[in-house]
Amino acid sequence: MSEDRDKKIADYFSWTHPFAVAVYNISKEFNIGSLLRTVHCAKGREFFLIGDKSYNTYAAVSSDKWTKVNYFENLDDFLLFVKSSDYNLILVDQSENSESLFEFNYPDNPLFFLGAEKGGLPALLKENGGFPVLEIPQYGLVHSLNLSCSGSIVVYHYLYKLYMKNLTANK
């Protein structure tokens, strides 16, 4: 490798933004690869697959080489991990108790959790899990956005608010 490439790689690994993304039982492997690519481009800490661990490497465009990908076979093991981590789980889903993306205040170290294309996240988790539920407002006749699109919107909205908060704090 060239010295420039070595420096670029070292610079990349020198810091990350304090967030991660998890997906649960996603059937569209291209969506997982695309969202993993977004997490990499946004310099997220890590990416979690719960349930099926297959994803489209073409859509990921080698981002899985640079972003840590973790796998949990089931939801219970993942939730145990979350309890022992410094992450604050945020469910990204449409539900009765969700809060609009436009009004949402992100906690430190958010872990954005997105569910299956059909069915979303388990209802029990949304209703009784005690986790905040974030919803992207929808105005069209189609009732939801593509999974990778939703995750990307949430990640970059979080980064926008993080940067605005830092700008205000440094004045």
C-alpha positions as CSV (number, residue, x, y, z in Angstrom):
1,M,0.0,0.0,0.0
2,S,1.1,3.6,-0.6
3,E,1.9,6.0,2.2
4,D,-1.1,8.1,1.3
5,R,-3.4,5.2,1.5
6,D,-2.0,4.1,4.9
7,K,-2.5,7.7,6.2
8,K,-6.1,7.8,4.9
9,I,-6.9,4.5,6.6
10,A,-5.3,5.6,9.9
11,D,-7.2,8.9,9.8
12,Y,-10.5,7.0,9.2
13,F,-10.0,4.8,12.2
14,S,-8.9,7.7,14.5
15,W,-12.4,8.7,15.3
16,T,-16.1,7.8,14.8
17,H,-19.4,9.6,15.4
18,P,-21.1,8.3,18.6
19,F,-23.9,6.3,17.0
20,A,-24.6,2.8,15.6
21,V,-27.4,1.2,13.6
22,A,-29.1,-2.2,14.0
23,V,-31.5,-4.0,11.7
24,Y,-33.8,-6.9,12.6
25,N,-35.0,-9.7,10.3
26,I,-34.5,-7.8,7.1
27,S,-35.4,-9.8,4.0
28,K,-34.1,-7.4,1.4
29,E,-30.3,-8.0,1.4
30,F,-29.7,-5.0,-0.8
31,N,-31.3,-2.7,1.8
32,I,-28.9,-4.0,4.5
33,G,-25.8,-3.5,2.3
34,S,-27.0,0.0,1.4
35,L,-27.6,1.0,5.0
36,L,-24.3,-0.4,6.1
37,R,-22.7,1.8,3.4
38,T,-24.5,4.8,4.9
39,V,-23.2,4.0,8.4
40,H,-19.7,3.7,7.0
41,C,-20.0,7.0,5.1
42,A,-21.3,8.8,8.2
43,K,-18.5,7.2,10.3
44,G,-20.8,5.4,12.7
45,R,-19.2,3.3,15.4
46,E,-20.7,-0.1,14.3
47,F,-23.5,-1.9,12.6
48,F,-25.7,-4.8,14.0
49,L,-27.5,-7.6,12.2
50,I,-30.2,-9.4,14.3
51,G,-31.7,-12.5,12.8
52,D,-30.6,-13.1,9.3
53,K,-26.9,-12.2,8.8
54,S,-26.9,-12.1,5.0
55,Y,-26.5,-8.8,3.2
56,N,-25.6,-7.7,-0.3
57,T,-21.9,-7.0,-0.5
58,Y,-22.3,-5.2,-3.8
59,A,-24.6,-2.6,-2.2
60,A,-22.2,-2.3,0.8
61,V,-19.3,-1.5,-1.6
62,S,-16.7,-2.9,0.8
63,S,-17.9,-0.7,3.7
64,D,-18.0,-4.0,5.7
65,K,-14.2,-4.0,5.6
66,W,-14.0,-0.7,7.5
67,T,-17.1,-0.6,9.7
68,K,-17.5,-3.2,12.5
69,V,-20.4,-5.5,11.7
70,N,-21.8,-7.5,14.7
71,Y,-24.3,-10.4,14.5
72,F,-26.9,-11.5,17.0
73,E,-28.9,-14.6,16.3
74,N,-32.0,-13.4,18.2
75,L,-33.5,-10.3,19.6
76,D,-33.1,-11.3,23.3
77,D,-29.3,-11.6,23.0
78,F,-29.2,-8.2,21.2
79,L,-31.3,-6.5,24.0
80,L,-29.0,-8.0,26.7
81,F,-26.0,-6.5,24.8
82,V,-27.8,-3.1,24.6
83,K,-28.4,-3.1,28.4
84,S,-24.7,-3.7,29.1
85,S,-23.5,-1.1,26.6
86,D,-23.4,2.7,26.6
87,Y,-25.9,2.8,23.7
88,N,-29.3,4.4,24.0
89,L,-31.7,2.3,21.9
90,I,-34.0,4.3,19.6
91,L,-36.7,2.4,17.7
92,V,-37.3,3.7,14.1
93,D,-40.8,2.7,13.3
94,Q,-44.3,4.0,12.7
95,S,-46.5,3.5,15.8
96,E,-49.0,5.1,18.0
97,N,-46.4,6.3,20.6
98,S,-43.8,7.5,18.1
99,E,-42.3,10.9,18.0
100,S,-41.7,12.9,14.8
101,L,-38.2,13.1,13.5
102,F,-38.7,16.9,13.4
103,E,-39.3,17.1,17.2
104,F,-37.0,14.3,18.3
105,N,-34.2,15.1,20.8
106,Y,-31.4,12.5,20.4
107,P,-29.7,11.1,23.5
108,D,-26.0,10.5,23.7
109,N,-24.8,7.4,21.9
110,P,-27.9,6.5,20.0
111,L,-28.4,3.1,18.5
112,F,-31.0,3.3,15.8
113,F,-33.0,0.1,15.5
114,L,-34.9,-0.6,12.3
115,G,-37.2,-3.6,11.7
116,A,-38.3,-5.8,8.9
117,E,-39.8,-4.4,5.7
118,K,-43.0,-6.2,6.4
119,G,-44.1,-5.9,10.0
120,G,-41.4,-3.6,11.3
121,L,-40.2,-4.1,14.9
122,P,-42.0,-6.4,17.3
123,A,-45.1,-4.7,18.8
124,L,-44.2,-5.8,22.3
125,L,-40.9,-3.9,22.0
126,K,-42.6,-0.7,20.8
127,E,-45.3,-0.8,23.4
128,N,-43.6,-2.2,26.5
129,G,-39.9,-1.9,25.9
130,G,-39.6,1.6,27.3
131,F,-37.5,2.8,24.3
132,P,-38.3,6.0,22.4
133,V,-39.9,5.4,19.0
134,L,-38.8,7.8,16.2
135,E,-41.0,8.2,13.1
136,I,-40.2,9.9,9.9
137,P,-43.3,11.9,8.8
138,Q,-45.0,10.5,5.7
139,Y,-47.2,12.6,3.5
140,G,-47.6,10.4,0.4
141,L,-50.1,7.6,-0.4
142,V,-47.3,4.9,0.0
143,H,-47.2,4.3,3.8
144,S,-43.5,4.0,4.3
145,L,-40.0,4.7,3.0
146,N,-37.5,2.1,1.9
147,L,-35.5,0.7,4.9
148,S,-32.1,2.0,3.7
149,C,-33.6,5.4,2.9
150,S,-35.2,5.6,6.3
151,G,-32.0,4.7,8.1
152,S,-30.0,7.2,6.1
153,I,-32.5,10.0,6.8
154,V,-32.3,9.3,10.6
155,V,-28.5,9.0,10.6
156,Y,-28.0,12.3,8.8
157,H,-30.7,14.1,10.7
158,Y,-28.9,13.0,13.9
159,L,-25.5,14.2,12.5
160,Y,-27.1,17.5,11.6
161,K,-28.4,18.0,15.1
162,L,-25.1,16.9,16.6
163,Y,-23.1,19.4,14.5
164,M,-25.6,22.2,15.2
165,K,-25.3,21.5,19.0
166,N,-21.5,21.6,18.7
167,L,-21.6,24.8,16.8
168,T,-23.8,26.4,19.4
169,A,-21.7,25.1,22.3
170,N,-18.5,26.6,20.7
171,K,-19.9,30.1,20.4
